Amino acid sequence: FYRQISEHTAAKFMPGILSSAVEFSEAVPCRNNQADDLSKLHNRVREQFVKNQGDVNNDIMKVKTLLYAFLLREPVPPSLQADMQFVLSASHRLLNGLLNICMEQRFVTATINVIEFSQLLTQAMWFHSNPLLQLPHFDMAQVKACSRLLDGGGKDAKASSPIEKLRALGPQKRREALTKLSESQHADIDRFLTNFPEIEISFDAKVEDEEDVQEGDVLSLTVKVERKHLPEDPDWVDSDEEDDEPDEDMFSKELAHLEPDSEEYEAKKEELMDEWRDAYYERQKRKREREKARNPQSGELGFAARPLHEPVPVHAPHFPEERHEQWMVLLVDVKSNKLVGYQKLSQNSRFEKVALKFLAPKEGVVHYEIHCLCSAYLGLDKKVLMKKSIVKRKEEEKKTAAELAEEEDEEEEEEDEEPEGKWYYLGGNSFGELILNIIALAIAGVMLFNFLYSRGLWQKYVQPLADWVLMIAWPFLSLVGNKLLPGWLWFSTNVYDFRHVSFLFENMTAVDMDANASLSTRVKNDTSFLNEDPFKPNLFNQMGDRD
């Protein structure tokens, strides 16, 4: 789907795109016992075929032939009816996936065409067919009879769809125009027109706590959709005017007999304000209870809202499965022809509000279109225009809402970052980290020394450099050593004598400078030379002398 769909994909290409789904190729492949019936069916619909990318694949061509036959209301052989049943049962689920791809890509034309194809597939109607064919017992003869009557309806009639015009005629004129239908058939038509959807759209777009709309402001658009064919909703709150803040004019009648600025006046005003607050809190409580009753799962653990009412069934006698009304609200930027926002209606109630937020564009007058589309019926789609004047952002308010939000995120990230380490802690933040850093550096130093010493690099390069540095720094070290010598002698005499460490290194390893390698001067595992250490006291001999 993603590779085949584009911004301007027409509705006539949708059957071929839908046929390329892997689900169909796996479930309803071409079979040898269906070849004759499939070939005959294909010959009946081939004149209407529109070429797609996947037409070279036999499995795709089979599904495409079945879809064309259903849209053209051609009879299907018994050997193909089971495959037709599966194709139709999975089509709308796959179309929802295709619709999501189009909306995520912000395609306007392709999104509307996918919804249009869903309408045609539900009603089993060919492209650009007359919407009157959705009515029960209607064929082209009834359509022509009604068309002659509806064409003379004047300018007002031309502004609405053919079904709305037919409904406006009334039962008596319909019976006069459609004389070939029986009374029971007329009753079915009356029942269909009574329950046929009718919607009305209203909207309000504003910036919270602002009068003007400036560049980069976050516009809050609230679209209210009324589905007039559904019953009234007693819990619906049409407006929030009752939440307005009070002013002194609200209490002018009660305060008229009192002298302004007097103690009685102020006391009475404060009493009225307290009463208004109590009433306001009570209204808010009832409002929350109504909202909870309308949507019990709203806001609970992030779950999707449970529909308030059961889905509304659709009159689709040709479709093998039950279909329900699905409505989509689209916000379109007319100039760029891009989808700004979208949302599905989910509550199945008479009144429903949709909230969309988007950034205001550059300075000037911008035009938007608000579309409300149904996925099951033709001729119901409504479109209203929205015009907004965007003013230039004031100098002291150059930053947009998006920039302010980005700055807040950066500040939060800086707060979450760990503080930089102190140099006197060797990059750490505490004395404990200093000890750990010293231990890590000591281990790394020992490992480096062992590596250099075993390769002879220490004796060849490092030791001469260290001797030269020691010669240069010897006057200073002698001065410091004379000061520290008493303490060093006391430590080496009473605590630990380091002279046997140098003895250990001198006896364990001798360096072959020509081969640049170290050779052990002792036999492996022979440590008897340690007993010859003159700087390590023999405690056992001392104990024997004492005895």
C-alpha positions as CSV (number, residue, x, y, z in Angstrom):
1,F,0.0,0.0,0.0
2,Y,2.7,2.5,1.0
3,R,4.6,2.1,-2.3
4,Q,1.5,2.4,-4.5
5,I,-0.4,5.3,-2.8
6,S,0.4,8.9,-3.6
7,E,-1.0,12.4,-3.0
8,H,-3.2,12.4,-6.1
9,T,-4.2,8.7,-6.4
10,A,-7.7,8.6,-7.9
11,A,-10.5,6.4,-6.6
12,K,-10.5,4.3,-9.8
13,F,-7.1,2.9,-8.8
14,M,-8.2,1.8,-5.3
15,P,-9.6,-1.7,-6.4
16,G,-6.2,-2.6,-7.9
17,I,-4.3,-1.3,-4.8
18,L,-6.6,-3.2,-2.5
19,S,-6.2,-6.4,-4.5
20,S,-2.4,-6.4,-4.0
21,A,-2.8,-7.1,-0.3
22,V,-0.9,-10.2,0.8
23,E,-3.9,-11.5,2.8
24,F,-5.8,-12.1,-0.5
25,S,-2.9,-13.8,-2.3
26,E,-2.5,-16.2,0.6
27,A,-6.2,-16.9,1.2
28,V,-7.8,-16.9,-2.2
29,P,-5.1,-17.8,-4.8
30,C,-5.9,-18.8,-8.4
31,R,-7.1,-22.4,-8.6
32,N,-7.3,-24.6,-11.7
33,N,-10.9,-25.6,-11.1
34,Q,-12.0,-22.0,-11.1
35,A,-10.2,-21.0,-14.3
36,D,-13.2,-21.2,-16.7
37,D,-15.6,-19.4,-14.4
38,L,-13.0,-16.7,-13.6
39,S,-12.2,-16.2,-17.3
40,K,-15.9,-15.7,-18.1
41,L,-16.4,-13.3,-15.3
42,H,-13.3,-11.4,-16.3
43,N,-14.5,-11.0,-19.8
44,R,-17.7,-9.4,-18.5
45,V,-15.9,-6.7,-16.5
46,R,-12.6,-6.3,-18.5
47,E,-13.9,-3.2,-20.4
48,Q,-14.0,-1.3,-17.1
49,F,-10.5,-2.4,-16.0
50,V,-8.0,0.3,-14.9
51,K,-4.4,-0.8,-15.2
52,N,-2.4,-1.0,-11.9
53,Q,1.2,-2.0,-11.0
54,G,0.3,-5.5,-10.0
55,D,-1.9,-6.6,-12.9
56,V,0.7,-9.1,-14.1
57,N,0.1,-11.3,-11.0
58,N,-2.7,-13.9,-11.5
59,D,-3.7,-13.8,-7.8
60,I,-4.1,-10.0,-7.8
61,M,-6.0,-10.1,-11.1
62,K,-8.4,-12.6,-9.6
63,V,-9.2,-10.4,-6.5
64,K,-9.5,-7.4,-8.8
65,T,-11.9,-9.2,-11.0
66,L,-14.1,-10.1,-8.0
67,L,-14.1,-6.5,-6.8
68,Y,-15.1,-5.1,-10.2
69,A,-17.8,-7.7,-10.5
70,F,-19.2,-6.7,-7.1
71,L,-19.1,-2.9,-7.9
72,L,-20.8,-3.6,-11.2
73,R,-23.4,-5.9,-9.5
74,E,-22.5,-8.7,-11.9
75,P,-23.5,-12.2,-10.9
76,V,-20.7,-14.4,-9.6
77,P,-20.5,-18.2,-10.3
78,P,-20.9,-20.5,-7.4
79,S,-17.3,-21.7,-7.5
80,L,-16.2,-18.1,-6.8
81,Q,-18.8,-17.1,-4.2
82,A,-16.7,-18.3,-1.2
83,D,-13.7,-16.3,-2.4
84,M,-15.9,-13.3,-3.0
85,Q,-17.3,-13.6,0.6
86,F,-13.7,-13.6,2.0
87,V,-12.6,-10.6,-0.1
88,L,-15.5,-8.5,0.9
89,S,-15.2,-9.4,4.6
90,A,-11.6,-8.3,4.7
91,S,-11.8,-5.3,2.4
92,H,-12.9,-2.7,4.9
93,R,-10.3,-3.7,7.4
94,L,-7.6,-3.4,4.8
95,L,-9.1,-0.1,3.6
96,N,-8.8,1.3,7.2
97,G,-5.1,0.5,7.0
98,L,-4.8,2.2,3.7
99,L,-6.7,5.2,5.1
100,N,-4.3,5.5,8.0
101,I,-1.3,5.5,5.6
102,C,-2.9,8.4,3.6
103,M,-3.7,10.4,6.7
104,E,-0.2,9.9,8.2
105,Q,1.3,11.1,4.9
106,R,-1.1,14.2,5.1
107,F,-2.6,13.3,1.7
108,V,-5.9,15.1,1.1
109,T,-7.0,13.8,-2.3
110,A,-6.0,10.2,-1.6
111,T,-7.7,10.2,1.8
112,I,-11.0,11.4,0.4
113,N,-10.8,8.9,-2.5
114,V,-10.2,6.0,-0.1
115,I,-13.3,7.0,1.9
116,E,-15.2,7.3,-1.4
117,F,-14.2,3.8,-2.5
118,S,-15.4,2.5,0.9
119,Q,-18.8,4.1,0.2
120,L,-18.9,2.5,-3.2
121,L,-17.9,-0.9,-1.9
122,T,-20.5,-0.8,0.9
123,Q,-23.3,0.1,-1.5
124,A,-22.0,-2.0,-4.5
125,M,-22.0,0.9,-6.8
126,W,-19.7,1.9,-9.7
127,F,-17.7,5.1,-9.8
128,H,-19.7,8.3,-10.4
129,S,-23.0,6.4,-10.0
130,N,-26.1,8.3,-9.1
131,P,-26.6,8.3,-5.2
132,L,-30.3,7.5,-5.7
133,L,-29.3,3.9,-6.5
134,Q,-28.7,3.4,-2.7
135,L,-32.5,3.5,-2.2
136,P,-34.3,0.2,-1.9
137,H,-36.1,-1.0,-5.1
138,F,-34.3,1.7,-7.2
139,D,-32.9,1.0,-10.6
140,M,-32.1,3.3,-13.6
141,A,-35.7,3.6,-14.5
142,Q,-36.6,5.1,-11.1
143,V,-33.5,7.2,-11.1
144,K,-34.5,8.8,-14.5
145,A,-38.1,9.4,-13.3
146,C,-36.8,11.1,-10.1
147,S,-34.1,13.1,-11.9
148,R,-36.7,14.8,-14.2
149,L,-38.6,15.8,-11.1
150,L,-35.6,16.9,-9.1
151,D,-34.0,18.9,-11.8
152,G,-36.8,21.5,-11.7
153,G,-36.3,22.2,-8.0
154,G,-34.6,25.6,-8.4
155,K,-31.3,26.9,-7.1
156,D,-31.9,25.8,-3.5
157,A,-32.5,22.3,-4.6
158,K,-29.3,22.2,-6.6
159,A,-27.3,23.0,-3.4
160,S,-28.2,19.7,-1.8
161,S,-27.7,16.0,-2.7
162,P,-30.3,14.1,-4.8
163,I,-31.4,12.1,-1.8
164,E,-32.0,15.2,0.3
165,K,-34.0,16.7,-2.6
166,L,-36.1,13.5,-2.8
167,R,-36.7,13.5,0.9
168,A,-37.8,17.1,0.7
169,L,-40.4,16.3,-1.9
170,G,-42.5,14.4,0.6
171,P,-44.3,11.0,0.4
172,Q,-47.1,12.2,-1.8
173,K,-45.0,13.7,-4.6
174,R,-42.7,10.6,-4.6
175,R,-45.6,8.4,-5.1
176,E,-46.8,10.5,-8.0
177,A,-43.4,10.3,-9.7
178,L,-42.7,6.6,-9.0
179,T,-46.0,5.1,-10.2
180,K,-44.5,1.7,-11.0
181,L,-43.7,0.9,-7.4
182,S,-46.1,-0.8,-5.0
183,E,-47.2,0.7,-1.7
184,S,-45.0,-1.7,0.3
185,Q,-42.0,-0.6,-1.8
186,H,-42.9,3.0,-1.2
187,A,-43.1,2.2,2.5
188,D,-39.5,0.8,2.4
189,I,-38.3,4.0,0.6
190,D,-40.1,6.2,3.2
191,R,-38.4,4.3,6.0
192,F,-35.0,4.6,4.3
193,L,-35.3,8.3,3.8
194,T,-36.5,8.8,7.4
195,N,-33.4,7.1,8.8
196,F,-31.0,8.3,6.2
197,P,-28.2,10.3,7.9
198,E,-28.3,14.1,7.9
199,I,-25.5,16.1,9.6
200,E,-24.8,19.7,10.5
201,I,-21.4,21.1,11.2
202,S,-20.4,24.1,13.4
203,F,-17.0,25.1,14.6
204,D,-15.1,27.5,16.8
205,A,-11.4,28.3,16.4
206,K,-9.5,30.4,18.9
207,V,-6.3,30.8,20.8
208,E,-6.7,30.3,24.6
209,D,-6.5,33.5,26.6
210,E,-5.8,35.5,23.4
211,E,-8.0,37.8,21.3
212,D,-5.9,37.8,18.2
213,V,-4.2,34.9,16.4
214,Q,-0.5,35.5,15.9
215,E,2.2,33.7,14.0
216,G,3.1,30.4,15.7
217,D,0.2,30.4,18.2
218,V,-1.5,27.1,19.0
219,L,-5.0,27.3,17.5
220,S,-7.7,25.2,19.2
221,L,-10.4,24.1,16.8
222,T,-13.6,22.6,18.2
223,V,-15.9,21.0,15.6
224,K,-19.4,20.1,16.6
225,V,-21.2,17.5,14.5
226,E,-24.9,17.0,14.9
227,R,-26.3,13.8,13.4
228,K,-30.0,14.7,13.1
229,H,-31.2,11.3,12.2
230,L,-30.3,10.0,15.7
231,P,-32.4,10.5,18.8
232,E,-31.8,13.4,21.2
233,D,-29.2,13.1,23.9
234,P,-30.5,14.3,27.3
235,D,-27.0,14.6,28.8
236,W,-25.6,16.8,26.0
237,V,-24.3,20.2,27.1
238,D,-24.5,22.5,24.1
239,S,-22.4,25.4,25.4
240,D,-20.2,26.5,28.2
241,E,-21.8,29.9,28.7
242,E,-22.9,29.0,32.2
243,D,-19.2,28.8,33.1
244,D,-18.6,32.5,32.4
245,E,-17.1,34.6,35.2
246,P,-19.7,36.9,37.0
247,D,-19.6,40.7,36.8
248,E,-21.4,43.4,38.7
249,D,-24.1,43.7,36.1
250,M,-25.4,40.3,37.1
251,F,-26.3,41.5,40.6
252,S,-27.5,45.1,39.6
253,K,-31.1,44.2,40.3
254,E,-30.5,42.8,43.8
255,L,-28.2,45.8,44.6
256,A,-30.3,48.5,43.2
257,H,-31.9,49.6,46.5
258,L,-28.6,49.8,48.3
259,E,-26.2,52.8,48.3
260,P,-23.0,51.9,46.4
261,D,-19.7,51.5,48.4
262,S,-21.7,51.2,51.7
263,E,-21.1,48.4,54.1
264,E,-24.5,46.9,53.4
265,Y,-23.8,47.1,49.6
266,E,-20.5,45.3,50.0
267,A,-21.9,42.7,52.3
268,K,-24.9,42.0,50.0
269,K,-22.5,41.8,47.0
270,E,-20.2,39.3,48.8
271,E,-23.3,37.2,49.7
272,L,-24.4,37.1,46.1
273,M,-20.9,36.1,45.0
274,D,-20.8,33.2,47.4
275,E,-24.2,32.0,46.2
276,W,-23.0,32.2,42.6
277,R,-19.8,30.2,43.5
278,D,-21.8,27.5,45.2
279,A,-24.1,27.3,42.2
280,Y,-21.1,27.2,39.8
281,Y,-19.4,24.3,41.7
282,E,-22.7,22.5,41.7
283,R,-23.0,22.9,37.9
284,Q,-19.5,21.7,37.5
285,K,-20.2,18.6,39.6
286,R,-23.3,17.8,37.5
287,K,-21.4,18.4,34.3
288,R,-18.7,15.9,35.4
289,E,-21.3,13.4,36.3
290,R,-22.9,13.8,32.8
291,E,-19.5,13.4,31.1
292,K,-18.8,10.3,33.2
293,A,-22.2,8.9,32.2
294,R,-21.5,9.7,28.6
295,N,-18.1,8.2,28.6
296,P,-17.3,5.9,31.6
297,Q,-13.8,5.1,30.4
298,S,-12.7,8.6,29.6
299,G,-9.3,9.3,31.0
300,E,-8.9,6.0,32.9
301,L,-5.4,4.5,32.4
302,G,-5.2,5.9,28.9
303,F,-7.8,3.4,27.5
304,A,-9.7,4.4,24.4
305,A,-13.1,5.8,25.0
306,R,-16.0,3.4,25.0
307,P,-18.8,4.4,22.6
308,L,-21.7,6.0,24.3
309,H,-24.2,4.2,22.1
310,E,-24.3,1.1,20.0
311,P,-23.1,1.4,16.4
312,V,-25.6,2.7,13.9
313,P,-26.4,0.0,11.2
314,V,-26.2,0.9,7.5
315,H,-28.7,0.0,4.8
316,A,-26.4,-2.1,2.5
317,P,-28.5,-5.0,1.0
318,H,-25.8,-6.0,-1.5
319,F,-22.9,-6.2,1.1
320,P,-22.8,-9.7,2.7
321,E,-21.9,-8.5,6.2
322,E,-23.4,-5.9,8.5
323,R,-21.9,-2.4,8.2
324,H,-22.1,0.5,10.6
325,E,-21.7,4.2,10.2
326,Q,-18.2,5.6,10.5
327,W,-17.5,9.3,10.3
328,M,-14.3,11.1,9.8
329,V,-13.5,14.8,10.4
330,L,-10.7,16.3,8.3
331,L,-9.1,19.7,8.5
332,V,-7.5,20.7,5.2
333,D,-5.2,23.7,4.4
334,V,-6.6,25.0,1.1
335,K,-3.4,26.7,-0.1
336,S,-1.0,23.9,0.5
337,N,-3.6,21.1,0.0
338,K,-2.3,19.3,3.0
339,L,-4.1,17.5,5.8
340,V,-3.7,19.5,9.0
341,G,-5.6,17.3,11.4
342,Y,-8.1,14.4,11.5
343,Q,-10.2,12.5,13.9
344,K,-12.9,9.8,13.9
345,L,-16.2,10.2,15.6
346,S,-16.5,7.4,18.1
347,Q,-19.5,8.0,20.4
348,N,-22.4,7.2,18.0
349,S,-24.4,10.0,19.6
350,R,-26.5,12.8,18.1
351,F,-24.0,15.4,19.2
352,E,-20.3,15.0,19.2
353,K,-17.3,17.4,19.5
354,V,-13.9,17.0,17.9
355,A,-10.9,19.0,19.3
356,L,-8.0,19.6,17.0
357,K,-4.9,21.7,17.7
358,F,-2.4,23.1,15.1
359,L,0.1,25.9,14.7
360,A,-1.0,29.2,13.1
361,P,0.9,29.8,9.8
362,K,2.6,33.0,8.7
363,E,0.9,36.4,8.7
364,G,-2.1,36.8,6.4
365,V,-5.6,35.4,5.7
366,V,-5.6,31.6,5.6
367,H,-8.4,29.4,4.4
368,Y,-9.2,25.9,5.8
369,E,-11.8,23.3,4.8
370,I,-13.5,21.2,7.4
371,H,-14.8,17.9,5.9
372,C,-17.1,15.4,7.5
373,L,-17.2,12.2,5.6
374,C,-19.2,9.0,6.0
375,S,-17.6,5.6,5.0
376,A,-20.9,3.9,4.2
377,Y,-23.2,6.3,2.2
378,L,-22.8,8.4,-0.9
379,G,-24.0,12.0,-1.0
380,L,-23.6,12.7,2.7
381,D,-20.2,14.4,2.8
382,K,-20.3,17.9,4.1
383,K,-17.7,20.6,3.8
384,V,-17.5,24.1,5.5
385,L,-15.0,26.8,5.0
386,M,-13.0,28.4,7.8
387,K,-11.1,31.7,7.3
388,K,-8.7,33.0,9.9
389,S,-6.7,36.2,9.9
390,I,-3.1,35.8,11.3
391,V,-1.3,38.9,12.5
392,K,2.4,39.3,12.8
393,R,3.9,38.4,16.1
394,K,4.8,41.3,18.3
395,E,8.4,42.1,18.9
396,E,8.4,41.3,22.6
397,E,6.8,37.9,21.8
398,K,9.0,36.6,19.0
399,K,9.1,33.1,20.4
400,T,6.5,30.7,19.2
401,A,4.7,28.3,21.4
402,A,6.7,25.5,19.9
403,E,10.0,27.3,20.7
404,L,8.8,27.9,24.3
405,A,8.0,24.2,24.7
406,E,11.4,23.3,23.3
407,E,13.1,25.6,25.8
408,E,11.1,24.0,28.7
409,D,12.3,20.6,27.5
410,E,15.9,21.7,27.4
411,E,15.6,23.1,30.9
412,E,14.2,19.9,32.2
413,E,17.0,17.9,30.5
414,E,19.6,20.2,32.1
415,E,18.0,19.7,35.5
416,D,18.1,15.9,35.0
417,E,21.8,15.9,34.0
418,E,24.4,15.0,36.7
419,P,26.6,17.8,38.1
420,E,30.2,18.0,36.7
421,G,32.9,16.4,38.8
422,K,35.4,18.3,40.9
423,W,39.1,18.4,39.9
424,Y,40.3,17.9,43.5
425,Y,38.2,14.7,43.5
426,L,39.9,13.6,40.2
427,G,36.6,14.1,38.4
428,G,34.3,12.7,41.1
429,N,31.7,14.4,43.2
430,S,32.7,13.0,46.7
431,F,35.6,11.6,48.7
432,G,34.4,8.1,48.1
433,E,34.6,8.6,44.3
434,L,38.1,10.0,44.9
435,I,39.2,6.8,46.5
436,L,37.7,4.7,43.7
437,N,39.4,6.9,41.1
438,I,42.8,6.5,42.9
439,I,42.4,2.7,43.0
440,A,41.4,2.6,39.3
441,L,44.4,4.7,38.3
442,A,46.8,2.6,40.4
443,I,45.5,-0.6,38.8
444,A,45.9,0.9,35.4
445,G,49.4,2.2,36.2
446,V,50.5,-1.3,37.4
447,M,49.2,-2.9,34.3
448,L,50.9,-0.3,32.1
449,F,54.2,-0.7,33.9
450,N,54.0,-4.5,33.6
451,F,53.3,-4.3,29.9
452,L,56.2,-1.8,29.2
453,Y,58.6,-3.7,31.4
454,S,57.9,-7.1,29.9
455,R,58.5,-5.7,26.4
456,G,61.7,-3.9,27.4
457,L,60.2,-0.5,26.5
458,W,60.4,0.7,30.1
459,Q,64.2,0.2,30.3
460,K,64.8,1.4,26.7
461,Y,62.7,4.6,26.6
462,V,61.0,5.4,29.9
463,Q,63.9,4.8,32.3
464,P,66.4,7.1,30.5
465,L,63.7,9.8,30.4
466,A,63.0,9.3,34.1
467,D,66.7,9.5,34.9
468,W,67.1,12.7,33.0
469,V,64.1,14.3,34.7
470,L,65.4,13.0,38.1
471,M,68.8,14.6,37.3
472,I,67.2,18.0,36.5
473,A,64.9,17.9,39.5
474,W,67.5,16.4,42.0
475,P,68.4,19.7,43.7
476,F,64.7,20.3,44.5
477,L,64.1,16.6,45.5
478,S,67.2,16.7,47.7
479,L,65.9,19.7,49.5
480,V,62.5,18.1,50.0
481,G,64.1,14.7,50.8
482,N,66.2,16.1,53.6
483,K,63.1,17.4,55.2
484,L,61.2,14.1,54.8
485,L,64.2,11.8,55.5
486,P,63.5,11.4,59.2
487,G,60.0,10.4,58.6
488,W,60.9,8.0,55.8
489,L,63.6,6.3,58.0
490,W,61.1,5.8,60.8
491,F,58.5,4.4,58.4
492,S,60.9,1.9,56.7
493,T,62.3,0.8,60.0
494,N,59.1,0.4,62.0
495,V,56.3,-0.2,59.3
496,Y,57.6,-1.5,56.0
497,D,61.0,-1.7,54.3
498,F,60.7,-1.1,50.5
499,R,64.3,-2.1,49.7
500,H,63.4,-5.8,49.3
501,V,60.9,-4.8,46.5
502,S,63.9,-3.5,44.3
503,F,65.7,-6.7,45.2
504,L,62.7,-8.7,44.0
505,F,62.7,-7.0,40.6
506,E,66.4,-7.3,40.1
507,N,66.4,-11.1,40.7
508,M,63.2,-11.9,38.9
509,T,63.8,-10.3,35.5
510,A,66.8,-9.5,33.4
511,V,66.3,-7.7,30.1
512,D,67.9,-8.8,26.8
513,M,68.2,-5.4,25.2
514,D,69.2,-6.8,21.8
515,A,66.1,-9.0,21.5
516,N,64.0,-6.4,23.2
517,A,62.5,-9.0,25.5
518,S,62.7,-10.0,29.1
519,L,64.1,-13.3,30.3
520,S,63.6,-15.0,33.6
521,T,67.0,-15.6,35.4
522,R,65.4,-18.3,37.5
523,V,63.9,-21.7,36.8
524,K,60.2,-21.6,36.5
525,N,58.5,-21.8,40.0
526,D,61.9,-21.4,41.6
527,T,61.6,-18.8,44.3
528,S,64.4,-19.8,46.6
529,F,66.2,-16.6,46.0
530,L,63.6,-14.9,48.1
531,N,65.2,-16.4,51.1
532,E,68.4,-14.5,50.2
533,D,66.7,-11.2,50.6
534,P,69.0,-9.3,53.1
535,F,66.3,-6.7,53.7
536,K,63.7,-9.1,54.9
537,P,64.2,-10.2,58.5
538,N,64.2,-13.9,59.3
539,L,61.8,-14.1,62.2
540,F,62.3,-17.7,62.9
541,N,66.1,-17.3,63.4
542,Q,65.5,-14.3,65.6
543,M,63.1,-16.4,67.8
544,G,65.7,-19.2,67.9
545,D,68.4,-16.8,69.0
546,R,66.1,-15.5,71.8
547,D,65.6,-19.1,73.0
